C-alpha cells in the first residue's frame, strides 16, 4: 500500500550560520518516539557545573569538526568526524570542548 505522506528533504551541511556566542539546535525530524537534531558548535562548551540529564537515550554522531564530551564520572570522550556514542537515558554528560576554528556539526538522535 502506497503512502501519501510527504517526503522530507534537506542537507545537513546547508544553511550553516556564522555562530558567535551560542550553539545552534535545529530539529531535523520529530515523531512520537524519535527526535533528530542538527547541532552546530564553534568553540562552545556546556557551562561549568551544567550536565545534560535527559529522559531519553541519545545517539550522537560527529559529521564535521571535533569535540569532547565529559561524563559525570570524569570520563572524557574525544570525538572526531565519523565517531558516535550511544548515551543511555539519565547518563549525565556535558560538552567539554568544541573546535574554535571550524564548525562542529553533531547529529543527535533521541530515542
N, C-alpha and C positions, 0 to 999 in steps of 0.2 A: 504494500500500500504506500503510495507516494505521500510525502508530507508537503504541506503548503507553507510551512514555517519559513521565515526569511533567512537568508544566508548572511552571516556577519563576516565582513572582510576588513582587514586592516594590516598595518605593518608596524611591528614593534620598534623599528628604527626611524619612523617618520615623526614629524612634529616634535622634535626634541627642542625644548625651550632653553634659553640661556638661564641657568639656575644660579642664583647668587646666595640666598640665605636658606631656603627651605627645600627639602626633598619634595618630589612630585609623586603623588599616588594617584593612579588612574585605573579605574575598573575597565578591564577588557571584556569580561563576561561574568554575569552573576545569574545563578539559578538558585533553586530552593536548597541545594545541597553543596554547591561549589561556588567559590569566588576566585577569579583570576585577576591579578593586578599587575600592572607595569609600574615599577618604582624606579625613579631616576634620581641618582645621588651624584654630587660632585663636591667631595670634601666634607660632607655632613657625617655626623655620628649621633647616636642617641644621647640625650642629656645625661650628665652624671647622676647616677642613682636610679635612672629610669630603666625598667625592664618590661618587655612585652610579655604578657601572661594571657594568652588567647584561649578561648574555649574550644577552638577547632585546631586540628593538626595543620601544618603548613609545609609545603614543598617549596624551597627557594632555589632558583637557578640563576647563575650569573651569565648573562648573554653578551655583555660588553663591560670592560673595565675590571676592577677588582675591589675587594672589600674584606673586612674582618668581622666576624660575628663573635660575641662573647656570651658564654653561658654562665648562669648564676654560680656554678661550682668553680668558676675561674678558667674553665677550658676556653681556649681561643681557637677559632677555625678560620684560617686564611682561605679566601675563595678567589678564583680567577675564572676566566671565560670557560664555560662548559661545566664548571663544578656545581654540584647540587647537594642539598642536605634536606632530609625529612625531619622536621621538628615535631615531636608529639605535642598534643594539646597540653597546655599549662606548663610546658617546659620553658622556664624563664630565660629570655635571651635579649640581647641588645646589639645594635650596630656599633662596633667599637671604632671603625675607621672605614672611609672610602677614599679612593684616589682623588686628590685635589686637582690633578692635571687633566682629567678626562671624565666624561660621564660614565658612571657605572649604571648599567641597566639590569635590574633584577626582575625576574618573573616569579611572582609569588602565587602559589595555588593553595587556597584554603579549602580543606575538605573535612 
